[in-house]
Amino acid sequence: MKARSGPLVAWRTRRSAGTARCLAEGRFLAGLRRRRETDSGRTCEGAWIAGVEPGGIAAAAGLQAGDQLLAVNGRRPRDLLDYKWSLTSDQVSLAVGRDSRETVYDIEKPEEEELGLTFASPVFDGVMTCRNRCVFCFLDQLPPGLRPGLYVRDDDYRLSFLQGNFITLSNLEPVDFRRIEEYRLSPLYVSVHATDPGRRGMLLGTGGREPILPAIKRLARANIGVHTQVVICPGLNDGDSLEETVEDLAALDRAVLSIGLVAVGLTRHRKGLPDLKLMARPQAEAVLDRVEEWQRYFTRERGRPLVHAADELYLSAGRTVPAASAYDDFPQLENGIGLARLFLDRIPEAARARSAPDGPRRCLVLTGWLAKPLVEQLVNSVSRALPEPIRVAPVTNRFFGNTVTVAGLLTGSDLLEAAREQLAREPADLVLIPSAALGGDPPAFLDGMTPGELERALGLPVRPVGTGPDGLLGAMGMGYAQ
């Protein structure tokens, strides 16, 4: 089921040529009236404006980064949804705060035209947090002292629609459902884990029954599609429970857009938490065998594979990652499903498009154990064009425990230790690290170390690189072939 078109679809449109002409002719300035300006004597509170597009309507009005949006058409927006919805009119009134002064701007513009504002956060009234205590929740497995934002238990339907965050639907109030339906927020990303209410309640840690199918059916009646995920905890929701869950979700037909299966992740910081087991290789292979059967069935019956397994399951089991056709339109990339296939498919073209470096450059590439074979395959594809061999070194995650093998959860301290061990064996001129391990503004690793601090500790240039082959080849000094 595709998202139904509506007012919010217009967000993705670029500024039209007509708008550019209006700006050039000063017509928006002529249609803008600074209605009133008041001094409240106190600091204004509203949505922080992070950026103003040069040459846009807001820039022509004189808005600046650091201003606060207090109201749109007389109403305080709760989030980006309210703000975008209000732009569908050709007349917009903005109340903007700067220091202790409030200014109201009346703007005439083409309908559904953007103003050119970006905000510090997509939610203006605070993130809706989760009341569940999931037995496998990764946040409960974090040690103290990490970046504050890592401890936020978001369960916010707005972030689900805007950013692809998974939500349980168990924390939604009736007013939230009505707003989802009114704004046609499709698709949403929903954590199911089990469709049996009792088993799901146990997994969510609520101590009661947590039905999920009625909520998805309600969304379906409003033409809201959902991408779903199941975090598989061996002994709790695998086997017959997983069979039941997939069968129940598939029975909802086009309302369920995809079913993603991921393995539970456990760190060494699980003191006082329920005793859970990691998925062993034989269990992963059994799940993958069943996924292949489901994909063949649903592709034959419905024209799409529907069920997808996380890359981690294939790589940890030593299985070949499926072809791109098995991932439909790659709907759950942010959930680690399909990234490996996109990486592998990009290697031949990326390698052909690159030329040899201008001079020798000894590179040390640090990555997680899970991604090591993928990175090695990329390096091997261009090895003949390199004057110096490139070393790929997997980093053991001592911070969270060696069972955590993804590059995105590597800390600065573990990268530093691994780099020192490698450099003691053989020197290098450049150290490449995964940008997925960085977050926040300014960027930092989970333990708070910055790339600059890592660079100073090593005495070598350190360069973060993206998840695709192009970024890595470029960082290795391979320019585009002429």
C-alpha positions in Angstrom: 0.0 0.0 0.0 1.4 3.4 -1.0 1.1 6.5 1.2 -2.0 8.4 0.2 -1.2 11.8 -1.2 -2.1 14.8 0.9 -1.0 18.2 2.1 2.2 16.8 3.6 3.4 15.4 0.3 4.2 18.9 -0.8 7.2 19.1 1.6 9.4 17.2 -0.8 8.9 19.7 -3.7 11.7 22.0 -4.6 11.3 25.7 -5.0 9.6 26.4 -8.3 10.9 28.7 -11.1 8.0 30.9 -10.4 9.1 31.4 -6.8 12.6 32.2 -8.0 11.2 34.9 -10.2 9.1 36.3 -7.4 12.2 36.5 -5.2 14.2 38.2 -7.9 11.5 40.7 -8.5 11.0 41.4 -4.8 7.4 40.4 -4.9 7.6 38.4 -1.6 9.0 41.5 0.1 6.1 43.5 -1.3 3.7 40.9 0.0 5.3 40.7 3.5 4.2 42.9 6.2 5.9 43.2 9.6 2.6 43.6 11.5 3.8 44.2 15.0 6.9 44.0 17.2 6.7 43.8 20.9 9.2 43.5 23.7 8.0 40.9 26.2 10.9 41.5 28.6 11.6 37.7 28.8 13.3 35.1 26.7 11.1 33.8 23.9 10.3 30.1 23.8 9.5 28.2 20.6 11.0 26.1 17.9 14.7 26.9 17.3 15.5 27.8 13.7 18.7 26.1 12.8 19.1 27.4 9.3 17.6 29.8 6.7 17.9 28.9 3.0 19.8 31.7 1.2 17.6 33.4 -1.3 14.4 31.8 0.1 11.2 33.4 1.4 12.3 33.4 5.0 15.6 35.0 4.2 13.9 37.7 2.3 11.7 38.3 5.4 14.9 38.7 7.5 14.7 35.6 9.6 17.9 34.2 10.9 19.4 31.1 12.4 18.9 31.2 16.2 15.4 32.8 15.9 12.5 31.0 17.4 9.3 30.2 15.7 6.6 31.0 18.3 3.4 30.6 16.2 2.1 30.0 12.7 -1.2 31.5 11.8 -1.8 32.3 15.5 -1.1 28.7 16.8 2.0 27.4 18.4 3.2 24.4 16.2 3.9 21.3 18.2 6.3 19.9 15.6 7.4 19.9 12.0 4.1 18.3 11.0 2.1 21.3 12.2 4.5 23.7 10.6 4.5 22.0 7.2 0.7 21.6 7.2 0.3 25.4 7.7 2.4 26.1 4.6 -0.3 24.7 2.3 -2.0 28.1 2.4 -1.0 31.1 0.2 -1.0 33.4 3.3 1.0 32.6 6.3 1.5 34.5 9.5 4.7 33.8 11.5 5.3 35.0 15.1 9.1 35.0 15.5 11.1 35.6 18.7 14.6 37.0 18.8 16.1 37.7 22.2 13.1 39.1 24.1 11.3 40.6 21.1 8.5 39.1 19.2 7.8 40.0 15.6 4.8 38.9 13.5 5.3 38.6 9.7 2.4 38.3 7.3 3.6 36.5 4.1 1.9 36.0 0.8 3.3 33.1 -1.2 2.3 30.4 -3.7 0.3 27.6 -2.1 2.4 24.7 -0.6 5.6 26.7 -1.2 8.4 26.2 1.3 9.7 29.2 3.3 13.3 27.9 3.5 13.6 27.1 7.2 15.2 24.2 9.0 14.8 23.5 12.7 17.1 22.2 15.4 14.6 19.3 16.1 11.6 18.0 14.1 9.6 18.0 17.4 9.1 21.3 19.1 7.3 20.2 22.3 9.6 17.4 23.4 10.1 13.8 22.3 7.3 11.4 23.3 9.1 8.7 25.4 8.4 5.0 25.9 6.7 3.6 29.0 7.6 0.0 28.2 10.5 -1.9 29.7 11.4 -4.2 26.9 13.4 -7.2 28.1 15.9 -6.6 25.3 16.0 -2.8 25.3 19.5 -1.7 24.2 19.3 1.5 26.3 19.2 -0.6 29.5 22.5 -2.1 28.4 24.3 1.2 28.2 26.8 2.1 30.9 26.6 5.6 32.4 28.6 8.5 31.1 27.8 8.4 27.4 26.3 11.1 25.3 23.0 12.3 27.0 21.0 11.8 23.8 21.7 8.1 23.8 19.5 7.5 26.8 16.3 9.0 25.4 13.6 6.3 25.1 11.7 7.7 22.2 8.5 6.1 21.1 7.3 9.0 19.1 5.0 8.5 16.0 6.2 11.8 14.6 9.8 10.5 14.5 8.6 7.3 13.1 7.1 9.1 10.1 9.8 11.7 9.7 12.9 9.6 10.4 11.9 5.9 10.3 12.2 5.3 14.0 10.4 2.2 15.2 7.6 2.6 17.7 5.5 0.1 19.6 2.1 1.9 19.2 1.4 0.9 22.8 2.1 4.4 24.1 -0.3 6.2 21.7 -3.4 8.0 23.1 -6.6 8.3 21.0 -5.7 11.9 20.1 -2.4 10.6 18.6 -4.3 8.1 16.4 -6.6 10.8 15.3 -3.7 13.0 14.4 -2.0 10.2 12.4 -5.2 9.7 10.5 -5.8 13.4 9.9 -2.2 14.1 8.7 -2.1 10.8 6.8 1.3 9.8 8.3 2.2 6.9 6.1 4.2 4.8 6.4 5.0 4.3 10.0 7.6 1.9 11.4 6.3 -0.4 14.1 8.0 -2.8 16.5 5.8 -5.9 16.7 8.1 -8.6 18.2 5.0 -11.0 18.6 1.4 -10.8 17.7 0.2 -12.9 20.6 -0.9 -10.2 23.2 0.5 -12.1 26.2 3.9 -12.9 24.6 4.2 -9.3 23.3 3.4 -7.9 26.8 6.1 -10.1 28.2 8.6 -8.9 25.6 7.6 -5.2 26.2 8.0 -5.8 30.0 4.6 -4.4 30.8 3.3 -7.4 32.8 0.0 -7.4 30.8 -1.4 -8.1 27.4 -0.3 -5.9 24.6 -2.3 -6.5 21.4 -0.9 -5.0 18.3 -3.2 -6.2 15.5 -6.1 -4.0 16.4 -3.9 -0.9 16.2 -2.5 -1.9 12.8 -6.0 -2.6 11.5 -7.2 0.8 12.6 -4.3 2.4 10.8 -5.1 0.3 7.7 -8.6 1.6 7.7 -7.2 5.1 7.4 -4.9 3.9 4.6 -1.8 4.1 6.8 0.8 1.5 5.9 3.4 0.1 8.3 6.8 -1.4 8.1 7.2 -3.9 10.9 10.1 -5.4 12.8 10.6 -8.4 15.0 13.6 -8.5 17.4 14.2 -12.3 17.7 15.0 -13.4 21.2 15.9 -17.1 21.1 13.5 -19.1 23.3 11.0 -16.2 23.6 9.6 -15.3 20.2 11.3 -17.6 17.7 10.0 -20.9 16.4 6.2 -21.3 16.5 5.8 -17.7 17.8 7.7 -16.3 14.8 5.6 -18.4 12.5 2.4 -17.1 14.1 3.6 -13.5 14.0 4.5 -13.6 10.3 1.2 -15.3 9.4 -0.8 -12.8 11.4 1.0 -9.8 9.8 0.8 -11.2 6.3 -3.0 -11.7 6.8 -3.3 -7.9 7.0 -2.4 -7.9 3.3 -1.3 -4.5 1.9 -1.4 -2.7 5.3 1.9 -4.4 6.3 4.5 -3.2 3.8 7.4 -5.2 5.1 8.4 -7.5 8.0 12.0 -7.2 9.1 13.7 -9.8 11.3 16.7 -8.8 13.4 18.6 -10.7 16.0 18.7 -9.4 19.6 21.8 -7.5 20.6 23.3 -8.0 24.0 26.2 -6.0 25.6 28.3 -6.9 28.7 26.4 -4.3 30.7 23.3 -6.4 31.5 23.5 -6.5 35.3 20.1 -7.1 36.8 18.4 -7.6 33.5 16.5 -10.6 32.2 18.6 -13.5 31.1 18.6 -13.6 27.3 20.5 -15.6 24.8 22.3 -14.6 21.6 21.2 -16.2 18.4 23.7 -19.0 17.6 24.7 -19.8 14.1 22.5 -22.8 13.7 19.5 -20.7 14.8 20.4 -18.0 12.4 20.7 -20.5 9.6 17.2 -21.9 10.4 15.7 -18.4 10.4 17.3 -17.6 7.0 16.1 -20.9 5.5 12.5 -20.0 6.6 12.9 -16.4 5.3 13.8 -17.8 1.9 10.7 -20.0 1.9 8.5 -17.0 2.9 10.1 -14.8 0.2 9.4 -17.4 -2.5 5.8 -17.8 -1.3 5.0 -14.1 -1.0 6.7 -13.2 -4.3 4.7 -15.9 -6.0 1.4 -15.0 -4.3 1.7 -11.2 -3.9 4.5 -10.1 -6.2 6.8 -9.0 -3.4 9.0 -10.8 -0.8 7.5 -9.1 2.3 9.8 -10.8 4.8 13.5 -9.6 5.1 16.3 -10.7 7.4 18.9 -8.3 8.7 22.4 -8.3 7.1 23.8 -9.4 10.4 22.1 -12.8 10.2 23.6 -13.5 6.8 27.1 -12.3 7.6 27.3 -14.0 11.0 26.0 -17.3 9.4 28.5 -17.1 6.6 25.7 -17.0 4.0 25.6 -15.1 0.7 23.6 -11.9 0.9 20.5 -12.2 -1.3 20.2 -10.4 -4.6 18.7 -6.9 -4.7 15.4 -8.3 -5.9 14.9 -10.0 -2.5 14.8 -6.6 -0.8 11.9 -5.1 -2.8 12.6 -1.3 -2.5 15.0 -1.6 0.4 12.4 -0.3 2.9 14.4 -1.0 6.1 17.9 0.1 5.3 18.1 2.0 8.6 17.3 -1.3 10.3 20.4 -2.9 8.9 18.5 -4.7 6.2 20.0 -4.5 2.7 23.0 -2.3 3.3 25.4 -5.1 2.6 23.7 -5.9 -0.8 23.9 -2.2 -1.8 27.5 -2.1 -0.8 28.4 -5.2 -2.8 26.5 -4.1 -5.9 28.2 -0.8 -5.9 31.8 -2.2 -5.8 32.3 -2.9 -9.5 31.1 0.4 -10.7 32.9 2.4 -8.0 36.2 0.5 -8.7 35.9 1.2 -12.5 35.3 4.9 -11.9 38.4 5.4 -9.8 42.0 6.0 -10.9 45.2 5.1 -9.0 46.4 7.5 -6.2 48.9 10.2 -7.1 51.4 8.7 -4.9 52.0 6.0 -2.2 49.7 6.1 0.7 49.7 3.5 3.4 46.2 3.2 4.7 44.9 1.4 7.7 41.1 0.8 7.5 39.4 0.1 10.8 36.0 -1.5 10.9 33.8 -3.9 12.8 34.1 -7.6 12.5 30.8 -7.9 10.7 31.8 -5.5 7.9 35.3 -6.9 7.5 34.6 -9.3 4.6 32.7 -6.6 2.7 35.5 -4.0 3.1 38.1 -6.6 2.1 36.2 -7.4 -1.0 36.2 -3.8 -2.0 39.9 -3.4 -1.3 40.7 -6.5 -3.2 38.8 -5.2 -6.2 41.2 -2.2 -6.6 44.4 -3.7 -5.1 46.2 -3.9 -8.5 45.8 -0.1 -8.9 47.3 0.7 -5.5 51.0 1.4 -5.1 50.8 0.3 -1.5 48.7 -2.5 0.0 45.7 -1.4 2.1 45.3 -3.0 5.5 41.8 -3.8 6.7 41.7 -4.5 10.5 38.6 -5.5 12.4 38.1 -3.9 15.8 37.1 -6.0 18.8 34.4 -4.1 20.8 35.7 -4.3 24.4 33.5 -1.4 25.5 30.2 -3.2 24.9 31.6 -6.8 24.6 33.0 -8.8 21.8 29.6 -10.1 20.8 28.8 -6.6 19.5 30.4 -6.7 16.0 28.8 -3.8 14.1 30.9 -0.8 13.1 28.3 1.7 14.3 28.9 0.8 17.9 32.6 1.1 18.0 34.0 3.6 20.5 36.9 5.9 20.3 38.8 4.0 23.0 38.5 0.7 21.1 39.5 2.3 17.8 42.5 3.9 19.5 43.6 0.6 21.0 43.2 -1.3 17.8 45.0 1.3 15.8 47.9 1.3 18.2 48.2 -2.5 17.9 48.2 -2.4 14.1 50.6 0.5 13.9 53.0 -1.2 16.2 53.2 -4.0 13.7 53.4 -1.9 10.6 53.3 1.9 10.1 50.7 3.8 8.1 50.2 7.3 6.8 46.4 7.5 7.2 43.8 5.8 9.4 40.3 5.4 8.1 37.4 4.9 10.5 33.7 4.3 10.0 31.6 7.5 10.1 28.7 5.3 11.4 30.4 5.2 14.8 30.0 9.0 15.1 27.0 11.0 16.2 26.0 14.3 17.7 27.0 17.8 17.0 30.0 18.2 17.0 30.5 14.5 16.0 31.8 12.2 18.7 32.0 8.5 19.4 29.7 6.9 21.9 32.3 7.2 24.7 32.6 11.0 24.0 36.0 10.9 22.2 36.1 13.0 19.1 37.9 12.2 15.8 40.3 15.1 16.6 41.3 13.5 19.9 41.8 10.2 18.3 44.0 11.8 15.6 46.1 13.6 18.2 46.5 10.4 20.3 47.8 8.5 17.2 49.8 11.3 15.7 48.4 10.5 12.3 45.6 11.8 10.1 42.3 10.2 10.9 39.5 10.4 8.4 35.9 9.2 8.9 34.4 7.5 5.8 30.8 6.7 4.9 29.2 3.3 4.5 29.5 3.1 0.7 32.5 2.1 -1.5 32.9 5.5 -3.0 33.7 7.2 0.2 36.3 4.6 1.2 38.0 4.7 -2.2 38.1 8.5 -2.2 39.6 8.5 1.3 42.3 6.1 0.0 43.3 8.7 -2.5 41.7 7.2 -5.6 40.3 10.1 -7.6 37.7 9.8 -10.4 39.1 8.5 -13.7 39.1 11.0 -16.5 
